[in-house]
């Protein structure tokens, strides 16, 4: 994944831990890597309104 995104493995680890964000360009590259729309990735990591407060 780090090679596809053009970042170091340490940067990937920081992304996974939520310590840093992801640029739109890198988000699109990640979506390309996994063969899915970028919004699907965003919805997978963001709480949905119906999930809040439960």
C-alpha positions, 0 to 999 in steps of 0.5 A, spaced: 500 500 500 505 504 501 508 503 494 501 505 491 500 511 495 507 513 494 508 514 502 513 510 507 510 504 511 511 509 517 506 514 514 501 508 512 502 506 520 500 513 522 494 513 517 492 506 520 492 509 527 488 515 525 494 520 527 494 523 520 489 524 515 489 522 507 489 527 502 484 527 496 489 525 491 491 519 496 484 517 497 483 516 490 489 512 489 487 508 495 480 507 492 483 505 485 488 500 489 482 497 492 477 497 486 472 501 490 469 508 490 472 513 494 466 515 498 465 507 500 472 508 503 470 515 507 463 511 509 467 505 512 471 510 517 466 515 518 460 514 523 454 514 520 448 519 523 444 513 525 450 510 529 451 516 533 448 516 540 447 508 540 
